[in-house]
């Protein structure tokens, strides 16, 4: 579960995200979470997220997410 403000920025702590990615709360807040997305997938993931926030529609996206050990794993959100 992501808790965001009206602009779609992460605004609360996410223990499961921290445990999976190894990012700290300071690193993923706002739009920092996108830094854990594989660089090749990041532009489309951010675009789909912004569109869902803007239109109020469901967000679903398949992408590679960096695991805390530095490897990438396919994830659906």
Jmol script that loads the backbone (N, CA, C; Angstrom):
load data "model"
ATOM      1  N   UNK A   1       0.852  -1.180   0.000  1.00  0.00           N
ATOM      2  CA  UNK A   1       0.000   0.000   0.000  1.00  0.00           C
ATOM      3  C   UNK A   1       0.888   1.230   0.000  1.00  0.00           C
ATOM      4  N   UNK A   2       0.566   2.141  -0.894  1.00  0.00           N
ATOM      5  CA  UNK A   2       1.286   3.406  -0.953  1.00  0.00           C
ATOM      6  C   UNK A   2       0.374   4.490  -0.406  1.00  0.00           C
ATOM      7  N   UNK A   3       0.894   5.328   0.457  1.00  0.00           N
ATOM      8  CA  UNK A   3       0.142   6.477   0.942  1.00  0.00           C
ATOM      9  C   UNK A   3       0.795   7.713   0.346  1.00  0.00           C
ATOM     10  N   UNK A   4       0.016   8.427  -0.469  1.00  0.00           N
ATOM     11  CA  UNK A   4       0.546   9.578  -1.184  1.00  0.00           C
ATOM     12  C   UNK A   4      -0.282  10.816  -0.901  1.00  0.00           C
ATOM     13  N   UNK A   5       0.266  11.951  -1.273  1.00  0.00           N
ATOM     14  CA  UNK A   5      -0.513  13.184  -1.243  1.00  0.00           C
ATOM     15  C   UNK A   5      -1.258  13.299  -2.573  1.00  0.00           C
ATOM     16  N   UNK A   6      -1.979  14.384  -2.767  1.00  0.00           N
ATOM     17  CA  UNK A   6      -2.789  14.559  -3.976  1.00  0.00           C
ATOM     18  C   UNK A   6      -1.949  14.622  -5.247  1.00  0.00           C
ATOM     19  N   UNK A   7      -0.664  14.948  -5.123  1.00  0.00           N
ATOM     20  CA  UNK A   7       0.223  15.014  -6.287  1.00  0.00           C
ATOM     21  C   UNK A   7       0.858  13.662  -6.607  1.00  0.00           C
ATOM     22  N   UNK A   8       0.538  12.623  -5.814  1.00  0.00           N
ATOM     23  CA  UNK A   8       1.086  11.299  -6.062  1.00  0.00           C
ATOM     24  C   UNK A   8       2.457  11.070  -5.464  1.00  0.00           C
ATOM     25  N   UNK A   9       2.876  11.942  -4.551  1.00  0.00           N
ATOM     26  CA  UNK A   9       4.181  11.813  -3.905  1.00  0.00           C
ATOM     27  C   UNK A   9       4.028  10.984  -2.625  1.00  0.00           C
ATOM     28  N   UNK A  10       4.945  10.048  -2.412  1.00  0.00           N
ATOM     29  CA  UNK A  10       4.930   9.236  -1.197  1.00  0.00           C
ATOM     30  C   UNK A  10       5.118  10.165  -0.005  1.00  0.00           C
ATOM     31  N   UNK A  11       4.236  10.031   0.982  1.00  0.00           N
ATOM     32  CA  UNK A  11       4.304  10.960   2.114  1.00  0.00           C
ATOM     33  C   UNK A  11       4.303  10.266   3.478  1.00  0.00           C
ATOM     34  N   UNK A  12       4.308   8.932   3.484  1.00  0.00           N
ATOM     35  CA  UNK A  12       4.373   8.210   4.752  1.00  0.00           C
ATOM     36  C   UNK A  12       5.316   7.031   4.623  1.00  0.00           C
ATOM     37  N   UNK A  13       5.729   6.529   5.758  1.00  0.00           N
ATOM     38  CA  UNK A  13       6.668   5.415   5.796  1.00  0.00           C
ATOM     39  C   UNK A  13       6.031   4.144   5.228  1.00  0.00           C
ATOM     40  N   UNK A  14       6.867   3.360   4.515  1.00  0.00           N
ATOM     41  CA  UNK A  14       6.421   2.089   3.934  1.00  0.00           C
ATOM     42  C   UNK A  14       7.427   1.002   4.307  1.00  0.00           C
ATOM     43  N   UNK A  15       7.150   0.298   5.387  1.00  0.00           N
ATOM     44  CA  UNK A  15       8.073  -0.730   5.870  1.00  0.00           C
ATOM     45  C   UNK A  15       8.350  -1.802   4.821  1.00  0.00           C
ATOM     46  N   UNK A  16       7.313  -2.244   4.106  1.00  0.00           N
ATOM     47  CA  UNK A  16       7.514  -3.308   3.124  1.00  0.00           C
ATOM     48  C   UNK A  16       8.430  -2.840   1.991  1.00  0.00           C
ATOM     49  N   UNK A  17       8.314  -1.569   1.592  1.00  0.00           N
ATOM     50  CA  UNK A  17       9.183  -1.014   0.550  1.00  0.00           C
ATOM     51  C   UNK A  17      10.627  -0.975   1.049  1.00  0.00           C
ATOM     52  N   UNK A  18      10.800  -0.514   2.280  1.00  0.00           N
ATOM     53  CA  UNK A  18      12.140  -0.456   2.866  1.00  0.00           C
ATOM     54  C   UNK A  18      12.763  -1.845   2.930  1.00  0.00           C
ATOM     55  N   UNK A  19      11.980  -2.833   3.363  1.00  0.00           N
ATOM     56  CA  UNK A  19      12.489  -4.196   3.480  1.00  0.00           C
ATOM     57  C   UNK A  19      12.859  -4.785   2.133  1.00  0.00           C
ATOM     58  N   UNK A  20      12.082  -4.501   1.103  1.00  0.00           N
ATOM     59  CA  UNK A  20      12.350  -5.061  -0.218  1.00  0.00           C
ATOM     60  C   UNK A  20      13.506  -4.353  -0.906  1.00  0.00           C
ATOM     61  N   UNK A  21      13.426  -3.026  -0.989  1.00  0.00           N
ATOM     62  CA  UNK A  21      14.400  -2.270  -1.781  1.00  0.00           C
ATOM     63  C   UNK A  21      15.658  -1.879  -1.011  1.00  0.00           C
ATOM     64  N   UNK A  22      15.553  -1.781   0.297  1.00  0.00           N
ATOM     65  CA  UNK A  22      16.666  -1.275   1.088  1.00  0.00           C
ATOM     66  C   UNK A  22      16.724   0.238   1.131  1.00  0.00           C
ATOM     67  N   UNK A  23      15.808   0.908   0.414  1.00  0.00           N
ATOM     68  CA  UNK A  23      15.766   2.376   0.463  1.00  0.00           C
ATOM     69  C   UNK A  23      15.283   2.819   1.847  1.00  0.00           C
ATOM     70  N   UNK A  24      15.824   3.920   2.312  1.00  0.00           N
ATOM     71  CA  UNK A  24      15.352   4.511   3.555  1.00  0.00           C
ATOM     72  C   UNK A  24      14.144   5.397   3.252  1.00  0.00           C
ATOM     73  N   UNK A  25      13.432   5.760   4.292  1.00  0.00           N
ATOM     74  CA  UNK A  25      12.271   6.639   4.106  1.00  0.00           C
ATOM     75  C   UNK A  25      12.685   7.937   3.415  1.00  0.00           C
ATOM     76  N   UNK A  26      13.810   8.483   3.785  1.00  0.00           N
ATOM     77  CA  UNK A  26      14.289   9.707   3.157  1.00  0.00           C
ATOM     78  C   UNK A  26      14.604   9.534   1.682  1.00  0.00           C
ATOM     79  N   UNK A  27      14.993   8.328   1.289  1.00  0.00           N
ATOM     80  CA  UNK A  27      15.317   8.068  -0.112  1.00  0.00           C
ATOM     81  C   UNK A  27      14.079   7.877  -0.979  1.00  0.00           C
ATOM     82  N   UNK A  28      13.017   7.287  -0.452  1.00  0.00           N
ATOM     83  CA  UNK A  28      11.850   7.010  -1.297  1.00  0.00           C
ATOM     84  C   UNK A  28      10.740   8.034  -1.196  1.00  0.00           C
ATOM     85  N   UNK A  29      10.776   8.907  -0.207  1.00  0.00           N
ATOM     86  CA  UNK A  29       9.716   9.928  -0.088  1.00  0.00           C
ATOM     87  C   UNK A  29       9.653  10.780  -1.343  1.00  0.00           C
ATOM     88  N   UNK A  30       8.493  11.393  -1.552  1.00  0.00           N
ATOM     89  CA  UNK A  30       8.293  12.198  -2.756  1.00  0.00           C
ATOM     90  C   UNK A  30       8.311  11.289  -3.965  1.00  0.00           C
ATOM     91  N   UNK A  31       9.209  11.559  -4.873  1.00  0.00           N
ATOM     92  CA  UNK A  31       9.365  10.734  -6.075  1.00  0.00           C
ATOM     93  C   UNK A  31      10.614   9.868  -6.013  1.00  0.00           C
ATOM     94  N   UNK A  32      11.271   9.825  -4.858  1.00  0.00           N
ATOM     95  CA  UNK A  32      12.500   9.044  -4.714  1.00  0.00           C
ATOM     96  C   UNK A  32      12.317   7.553  -4.928  1.00  0.00           C
ATOM     97  N   UNK A  33      11.104   7.050  -4.702  1.00  0.00           N
ATOM     98  CA  UNK A  33      10.813   5.632  -4.929  1.00  0.00           C
ATOM     99  C   UNK A  33      11.173   5.214  -6.354  1.00  0.00           C
ATOM    100  N   UNK A  34      11.030   6.138  -7.306  1.00  0.00           N
ATOM    101  CA  UNK A  34      11.291   5.820  -8.708  1.00  0.00           C
ATOM    102  C   UNK A  34      12.752   5.435  -8.939  1.00  0.00           C
ATOM    103  N   UNK A  35      13.643   5.838  -8.054  1.00  0.00           N
ATOM    104  CA  UNK A  35      15.053   5.489  -8.200  1.00  0.00           C
ATOM    105  C   UNK A  35      15.305   3.996  -8.013  1.00  0.00           C
ATOM    106  N   UNK A  36      14.343   3.274  -7.423  1.00  0.00           N
ATOM    107  CA  UNK A  36      14.482   1.827  -7.249  1.00  0.00           C
ATOM    108  C   UNK A  36      13.952   1.054  -8.454  1.00  0.00           C
ATOM    109  N   UNK A  37      13.340   1.751  -9.404  1.00  0.00           N
ATOM    110  CA  UNK A  37      12.847   1.130 -10.624  1.00  0.00           C
ATOM    111  C   UNK A  37      14.017   1.022 -11.614  1.00  0.00           C
ATOM    112  N   UNK A  38      14.087  -0.065 -12.340  1.00  0.00           N
ATOM    113  CA  UNK A  38      15.150  -0.229 -13.335  1.00  0.00           C
ATOM    114  C   UNK A  38      15.152   0.993 -14.263  1.00  0.00           C
ATOM    115  N   UNK A  39      16.326   1.542 -14.573  1.00  0.00           N
ATOM    116  CA  UNK A  39      16.387   2.756 -15.407  1.00  0.00           C
ATOM    117  C   UNK A  39      15.651   2.644 -16.744  1.00  0.00           C
ATOM    118  N   UNK A  40      15.635   1.451 -17.347  1.00  0.00           N
ATOM    119  CA  UNK A  40      14.932   1.284 -18.618  1.00  0.00           C
ATOM    120  C   UNK A  40      13.415   1.310 -18.457  1.00  0.00           C
ATOM    121  N   UNK A  41      12.929   0.946 -17.277  1.00  0.00           N
ATOM    122  CA  UNK A  41      11.487   0.890 -17.009  1.00  0.00           C
ATOM    123  C   UNK A  41      10.951   2.181 -16.391  1.00  0.00           C
ATOM    124  N   UNK A  42      11.828   2.945 -15.783  1.00  0.00           N
ATOM    125  CA  UNK A  42      11.428   4.114 -14.990  1.00  0.00           C
ATOM    126  C   UNK A  42      10.552   5.116 -15.740  1.00  0.00           C
ATOM    127  N   UNK A  43      10.903   5.544 -16.949  1.00  0.00           N
ATOM    128  CA  UNK A  43      10.068   6.558 -17.610  1.00  0.00           C
ATOM    129  C   UNK A  43       8.611   6.114 -17.788  1.00  0.00           C
ATOM    130  N   UNK A  44       8.398   4.871 -18.208  1.00  0.00           N
ATOM    131  CA  UNK A  44       7.017   4.420 -18.429  1.00  0.00           C
ATOM    132  C   UNK A  44       6.277   4.231 -17.114  1.00  0.00           C
ATOM    133  N   UNK A  45       6.958   3.747 -16.077  1.00  0.00           N
ATOM    134  CA  UNK A  45       6.319   3.565 -14.769  1.00  0.00           C
ATOM    135  C   UNK A  45       5.871   4.916 -14.217  1.00  0.00           C
ATOM    136  N   UNK A  46       6.743   5.895 -14.267  1.00  0.00           N
ATOM    137  CA  UNK A  46       6.405   7.232 -13.768  1.00  0.00           C
ATOM    138  C   UNK A  46       5.263   7.835 -14.590  1.00  0.00           C
ATOM    139  N   UNK A  47       5.299   7.654 -15.899  1.00  0.00           N
ATOM    140  CA  UNK A  47       4.235   8.183 -16.755  1.00  0.00           C
ATOM    141  C   UNK A  47       2.879   7.560 -16.394  1.00  0.00           C
ATOM    142  N   UNK A  48       2.845   6.238 -16.229  1.00  0.00           N
ATOM    143  CA  UNK A  48       1.596   5.548 -15.887  1.00  0.00           C
ATOM    144  C   UNK A  48       1.104   5.969 -14.504  1.00  0.00           C
ATOM    145  N   UNK A  49       2.025   6.119 -13.549  1.00  0.00           N
ATOM    146  CA  UNK A  49       1.645   6.551 -12.205  1.00  0.00           C
ATOM    147  C   UNK A  49       1.055   7.967 -12.231  1.00  0.00           C
ATOM    148  N   UNK A  50       1.724   8.883 -12.924  1.00  0.00           N
ATOM    149  CA  UNK A  50       1.223  10.259 -13.010  1.00  0.00           C
ATOM    150  C   UNK A  50      -0.149  10.298 -13.679  1.00  0.00           C
ATOM    151  N   UNK A  51      -0.348   9.478 -14.698  1.00  0.00           N
ATOM    152  CA  UNK A  51      -1.646   9.435 -15.373  1.00  0.00           C
ATOM    153  C   UNK A  51      -2.729   8.920 -14.426  1.00  0.00           C
ATOM    154  N   UNK A  52      -2.435   7.879 -13.661  1.00  0.00           N
ATOM    155  CA  UNK A  52      -3.409   7.339 -12.708  1.00  0.00           C
ATOM    156  C   UNK A  52      -3.755   8.374 -11.639  1.00  0.00           C
ATOM    157  N   UNK A  53      -2.753   9.090 -11.148  1.00  0.00           N
ATOM    158  CA  UNK A  53      -3.000  10.126 -10.146  1.00  0.00           C
ATOM    159  C   UNK A  53      -3.857  11.234 -10.742  1.00  0.00           C
ATOM    160  N   UNK A  54      -3.530  11.656 -11.937  1.00  0.00           N
ATOM    161  CA  UNK A  54      -4.245  12.758 -12.590  1.00  0.00           C
ATOM    162  C   UNK A  54      -5.699  12.401 -12.909  1.00  0.00           C
ATOM    163  N   UNK A  55      -5.930  11.170 -13.364  1.00  0.00           N
ATOM    164  CA  UNK A  55      -7.276  10.782 -13.788  1.00  0.00           C
ATOM    165  C   UNK A  55      -8.076  10.080 -12.699  1.00  0.00           C
ATOM    166  N   UNK A  56      -7.415   9.669 -11.624  1.00  0.00           N
ATOM    167  CA  UNK A  56      -8.099   8.952 -10.556  1.00  0.00           C
ATOM    168  C   UNK A  56      -8.426   7.512 -10.926  1.00  0.00           C
ATOM    169  N   UNK A  57      -7.699   6.974 -11.881  1.00  0.00           N
ATOM    170  CA  UNK A  57      -7.936   5.604 -12.321  1.00  0.00           C
ATOM    171  C   UNK A  57      -6.967   4.644 -11.637  1.00  0.00           C
ATOM    172  N   UNK A  58      -7.251   3.367 -11.783  1.00  0.00           N
ATOM    173  CA  UNK A  58      -6.404   2.346 -11.176  1.00  0.00           C
ATOM    174  C   UNK A  58      -5.016   2.363 -11.806  1.00  0.00           C
ATOM    175  N   UNK A  59      -4.034   2.043 -10.995  1.00  0.00           N
ATOM    176  CA  UNK A  59      -2.644   1.972 -11.438  1.00  0.00           C
ATOM    177  C   UNK A  59      -2.243   0.509 -11.487  1.00  0.00           C
ATOM    178  N   UNK A  60      -1.758   0.068 -12.619  1.00  0.00           N
ATOM    179  CA  UNK A  60      -1.198  -1.278 -12.735  1.00  0.00           C
ATOM    180  C   UNK A  60      -0.033  -1.223 -13.697  1.00  0.00           C
ATOM    181  N   UNK A  61       1.090  -1.759 -13.254  1.00  0.00           N
ATOM    182  CA  UNK A  61       2.296  -1.663 -14.070  1.00  0.00           C
ATOM    183  C   UNK A  61       3.230  -2.816 -13.704  1.00  0.00           C
ATOM    184  N   UNK A  62       3.848  -3.407 -14.711  1.00  0.00           N
ATOM    185  CA  UNK A  62       4.860  -4.446 -14.532  1.00  0.00           C
ATOM    186  C   UNK A  62       6.218  -3.811 -14.782  1.00  0.00           C
ATOM    187  N   UNK A  63       7.140  -3.995 -13.856  1.00  0.00           N
ATOM    188  CA  UNK A  63       8.463  -3.399 -13.989  1.00  0.00           C
ATOM    189  C   UNK A  63       9.480  -4.178 -13.173  1.00  0.00           C
ATOM    190  N   UNK A  64      10.741  -3.850 -13.396  1.00  0.00           N
ATOM    191  CA  UNK A  64      11.825  -4.439 -12.612  1.00  0.00           C
ATOM    192  C   UNK A  64      12.139  -3.503 -11.454  1.00  0.00           C
ATOM    193  N   UNK A  65      12.097  -4.062 -10.255  1.00  0.00           N
ATOM    194  CA  UNK A  65      12.345  -3.298  -9.029  1.00  0.00           C
ATOM    195  C   UNK A  65      13.633  -3.808  -8.395  1.00  0.00           C
ATOM    196  N   UNK A  66      14.473  -2.857  -7.984  1.00  0.00           N
ATOM    197  CA  UNK A  66      15.757  -3.225  -7.384  1.00  0.00           C
ATOM    198  C   UNK A  66      15.531  -3.808  -5.988  1.00  0.00           C
ATOM    199  N   UNK A  67      16.032  -5.015  -5.785  1.00  0.00           N
ATOM    200  CA  UNK A  67      15.983  -5.675  -4.485  1.00  0.00           C
ATOM    201  C   UNK A  67      17.123  -5.130  -3.627  1.00  0.00           C
ATOM    202  N   UNK A  68      17.013  -5.317  -2.342  1.00  0.00           N
ATOM    203  CA  UNK A  68      18.011  -4.744  -1.421  1.00  0.00           C
ATOM    204  C   UNK A  68      19.435  -5.240  -1.679  1.00  0.00           C
ATOM    205  N   UNK A  69      19.585  -6.398  -2.367  1.00  0.00           N
ATOM    206  CA  UNK A  69      20.931  -6.889  -2.668  1.00  0.00           C
ATOM    207  C   UNK A  69      21.487  -6.325  -3.978  1.00  0.00           C
ATOM    208  N   UNK A  70      20.716  -5.439  -4.644  1.00  0.00           N
ATOM    209  CA  UNK A  70      21.168  -4.816  -5.882  1.00  0.00           C
ATOM    210  C   UNK A  70      20.659  -5.498  -7.142  1.00  0.00           C
ATOM    211  N   UNK A  71      20.089  -6.693  -7.012  1.00  0.00           N
ATOM    212  CA  UNK A  71      19.517  -7.379  -8.165  1.00  0.00           C
ATOM    213  C   UNK A  71      18.143  -6.772  -8.466  1.00  0.00           C
ATOM    214  N   UNK A  72      17.620  -7.051  -9.659  1.00  0.00           N
ATOM    215  CA  UNK A  72      16.293  -6.572 -10.044  1.00  0.00           C
ATOM    216  C   UNK A  72      15.349  -7.755 -10.136  1.00  0.00           C
ATOM    217  N   UNK A  73      14.113  -7.537  -9.684  1.00  0.00           N
ATOM    218  CA  UNK A  73      13.085  -8.563  -9.741  1.00  0.00           C
ATOM    219  C   UNK A  73      11.840  -7.994 -10.405  1.00  0.00           C
ATOM    220  N   UNK A  74      11.221  -8.815 -11.233  1.00  0.00           N
ATOM    221  CA  UNK A  74       9.982  -8.367 -11.877  1.00  0.00           C
ATOM    222  C   UNK A  74       8.899  -8.215 -10.812  1.00  0.00           C
ATOM    223  N   UNK A  75       8.188  -7.110 -10.897  1.00  0.00           N
ATOM    224  CA  UNK A  75       7.171  -6.749  -9.907  1.00  0.00           C
ATOM    225  C   UNK A  75       5.967  -6.208 -10.632  1.00  0.00           C
ATOM    226  N   UNK A  76       4.792  -6.503 -10.104  1.00  0.00           N
ATOM    227  CA  UNK A  76       3.582  -5.873 -10.626  1.00  0.00           C
ATOM    228  C   UNK A  76       2.965  -5.067  -9.486  1.00  0.00           C
ATOM    229  N   UNK A  77       2.614  -3.861  -9.815  1.00  0.00           N
ATOM    230  CA  UNK A  77       1.998  -2.966  -8.824  1.00  0.00           C
ATOM    231  C   UNK A  77       0.656  -2.526  -9.347  1.00  0.00           C
TER     232      UNK A  77
END
end "model"
wireframe off; spacefill off
backbone 0.3
color backbone group
